[in-house]
Amino acid sequence: MQIFPHKTILPILLAALSFSPALAEEQGLWKVYNDSLKGAKYVDLTHTITPNIPVWAGFGKPSFGQAAAGTDLEGYAKKGETFTFEKHGFAASTYNLTTDQLGTQLDPPAHWAPEYAAIDELPATYAIRPLVVINIEDKVNTDAGYHLQVSDITDFEAKHGLIPEGSVVFVRSGWSKTWPDPALSTARPFPGVGLEALKFLHNERKILFHGHEPLDTDTTPNLEGEYWLMHNGYAQAEGVANLDKVPETGALVAIGYPKFGGGVGGYARYIAICPPDWPHGMTIGSIPEAPLQKFDKPLHFDEQAGMRVR
């Protein structure tokens, strides 16, 4: 039996006696998580990418497939053989994504201006921000091609206060309510965000970026709003969903996207983190997380759907 000198074991005993789970929870940002984020409501603002979602007419449709062995794997799979749950114990997919402008997106400025940041060059500080939602749905119901104006922003601020510097501003128009109807990609007119409104948000309120429901920023012949944004070093979100499920102020938005080297577009996921008393969304622990839910129907590849379904 090994005996520790008293000068060695004493600090260990004192550390053990002083340890407290409650104390550990207070460390750093864990307190923020326990006090604010753990009980929050989470709302997904992201469309699911499938082979049949609306895509800008200039791009081809995506297609999904089943991954196959790229070489002979002795005793396991032959080259070209599709991996299956039944034979190999696992499955994998192939995705022919004809563009990085699919579904819910985050456009880095390099999408139009190669002298500015690509998707992999966006800073890690984009991870989480205050979320502002400006609702123009009533005006769009009257004019399907209505674009956000500076007056809409100042009216919003008269009610809610100034838009916080560094925040993300999403424009709610109701355009995405019929998603994933492919006709959305060619439907005209559609709601947008006016150039002067964009300039006001960035130059006066100094927001991080704005986002909108449609797949384009505006309906001008040269997409003047998007051109101005990108050539001034600003990113933007497109194809945002479920903005009728989040509050206009008081929420946060978590921002995630794949880090493609030199990428000039990005599939994105936005999650709104709303106050605990918000009526929409889910809370941590309200559904199975670890382990995740086990479904009655297993995934299988449906040739007609062109993807795995349950």
N, C-alpha and C positions, 0 to 999 in steps of 0.2 A: 504494500500500500504506500503510495507516495504522499509524503507530508509536505505541505506548502509552508514556507517560512511565514511568520505572522505578518511581516512587512509586505508580503506579496498578496496574501489572501484578504487582508483587511479592506483594501479598496474595492475588491470584488464583492464582499459582503455588503459594504455600505451602498454600492451601486444597486445591488439586488433589492435591498430593503427600501431604497428611495424610489425605485421604479413604480410607476403607476400608469395603467392604460389611459386614464383620463389625462395625465400629463402628456403622454405620447400624442394624444389627439390634438393637443394644442400646438404642436410643433409646426412652425412655418405656415404654409398655406393649407395644411390639413384642417385648421380651424375654419378657414373660409369654406372648405368643402363640407365639413360637418354642420356648420351654422347656416349655410346658404344653398349650396349646390345639391346636397344629398336629398333634401326635401323638395327641390324644385320640380316643375313640370317640364318635360322635354317633348318638343314638337319637331318632327322631321320636315324640312322645307325642300326636300329633294325628290325629283322624279326618278323612278326606276328605269334603267336603260334596258330596253328589249329590242328585238329586231323590227318592231313595227311602230316605234315612237315617231312623232313629227320631227322631220329633219329639214333644215334649210334646203330649198330646191337645188342649190348649186352643188350639194354633196350627195353621194350615193347612200343607200340604206345600209345599215350594219347587218351582219349575219353572225349567228352563233353556231358552234359545232362541238363535236366530241373529240377530245385530244387522243392522238394515237402515238404509238412508239416511233421515235425517230430513227431508231437503229435496232438491230436484233439484240434482245436481252435473253441470253441462253437460259432455257428452262422457265422463262417467265412470259415473254411476249416476243412476237415476230415484228419486224419492221412494218409499219403501216397498220398494225393491229390496234383497234380501238380499246382503250382501257375501260373496263367495266367493273362495277361493284361485285358482280357474280363471279368473275374469273380472277380478277386481280386484287379485289378487296378495296379498291378506291376508284374514283372517276376524276377526270379533269376536263376542262373546257377550252375551246379555242374561240377567240373573238376577232372577227374581221371588222374592226371599227374604222370606217372609211374616213373619219375625220376626228380631230380632238374637239370638235364643236358639236357635242351630242348631249341632249337632255339638259340637266342642270349643270351650269358651267361657271368657271372662273376664268375670265380672259385676262392674261397679263398684257401689258402694253406692247410687248413684242409681237402680238397678234397682227398689229398694223405697223409698228415702228421698231425695226430691228435694233435700233440703237438703245432701246430700253429693255427692262428686265423680261426674261423668259420665265416660264412657270417655275422652274427649279431655282430661279434667282430671287423669288419673292422671299422676304425675310420671315423668320419663324414667328415674329411678333404679329403676324396675321392670324394667329391661332384662335383668339377669342376677343370680342369687342362688344361695346354697347350696341343694341339693335334699335333702330327707329323704323317704323312702318308708316308710310304716308298713304292714305286711302283716297284714290280718285275714282273708285268704282261707280259712284253715283254719276259722275260726269261722263264716264265711259258708257254707261247705260243710255245716255242721251246722245252721245257722239262716239261711235266705236273707234274713231281715229284720234281721240283726245290724247294730247301729250301734256305731261306734268309741266306746270308753269311756276315761275318764281312766286306768283301770288298764292299758289297752293301751299308752298313752303312757309310763307309768312303767315298765312291763315292757320296753318298747323302750329306754328310757334306761338301764335297769340293764345292758343288753347293749352299747349303743352310746355311752353318754354323753349329756349334756344336748343337747337340740335347740338349734341356734344361733339367737341373736336375729337377726331380719330374714330368716330362711330361708323357703322355700316347702315346705310339708308336703303331700305327696300320699298319699291313702289307697288302698291297693291292695286291691280286693275280688274281682276276677275277673269283675265284672258285665259288662264290655265284651267278653268273649271271643266272644260270638255276634254282635257288631256286624258288619254293619249290618242285622240282622234287625229289621224295623219293629215286631215284637211287643214288643221291649224297651220301647217307649214306654208300654205299658199293663200290662206284667208286674208283678204284685204277689205277695208283698212284694219289696222290693229293699233292698240294704244302704245304710246311711247313716252319718252322723256325728252323734253325740249332742251335745246342747246343752252339757252340762257339759264335754265334751271340747273343744269349740270355745272355750268360755270359758277353759279351762286353757291351750290353745295361745296364745291372744291375750293374756290377762291375766298369765299366769305366764311363758310362754316368749317372748312378744312377737314372734311370727312375722309375716311380711309378709302372707301369705294361705295358705289351705289349698285343696286340690282333691280331687275324688272322681270316680269313673268314671260313676255314674249321672247323670241329667239333673236330679235334685233332691237337696237336701242331706239330707233326712230324710223320714220317712213320717208325721209328726204331722199332725193335721188342719189346723193353721194354719202349717205349715212353720216351727216355732218357731226352729230353728237359723238358717235363712236370714233370718228376720225380725230376730233378734238381731244377726247379722253386719251387715246393711245399716244398721240403725238405730243402730249404733255406729261406722259409718264404715269398715267392713272390706270388701274385695273377696273374691272366691272364684273358683276354677276349677271347671268342670263338664265332663263328657264327656271326661275325660282317658283316653288310650289307652296301651297297651304298658308298663304299670308292672311287668310281670313281666320286662322286658328291661333294667331299670336296677338299680343297687345301692341298698341301703337308705341308705347314707351315702357321702360322698366325691365325689359328682357335683355339677355345677352345672346350673341350668336357665336357658336363654335364653327370653325371653318376648316375643312379638310379637303385635300386634293392630292392626286398622285404626282410624284416629282420626276417628270420626264425631262431628261437632259435636253436643253434647247427647245423645250416645248413652247409652242405659240398659242396654245389653248389648253384647257384642262377640264376633265370631268370633276365635278366638285360635289361635296356633301355639306349642307348647312343644317345645323341643328339649333333651334331656338331654345334657350334655357329661360323659362318663364317663372314668375313668382308662384309659390306653393298653392295659393288660392285661385290660380287661373283655372278656368273650367275645362280647358283642352290639354291634351298631352298625357304623358305617363310619368310616374315617379320611379326612382331607383328602388328596386325590390318588388315592384307591383307585378312584374312578369318574370318568368325564369330567365336568369342571366348566366349563372355558372353553377351547375350545368345549364345549357340552353334547353329550350322546349323540344320535346320529342313529338313528332307529328304522327298521326294515324296513317297518312299516306306518304310513302317515300318518294323522293325525286326520281323522275325518269325523263328521258329525252323524248319529246313529242315532235315528230317530223313536221306535222302541220303547223305547229306553233313556232318551230325552228329554235326551240330552247328547252331547257329542263323545266318541268312543271310538276306539281303534286297531283 
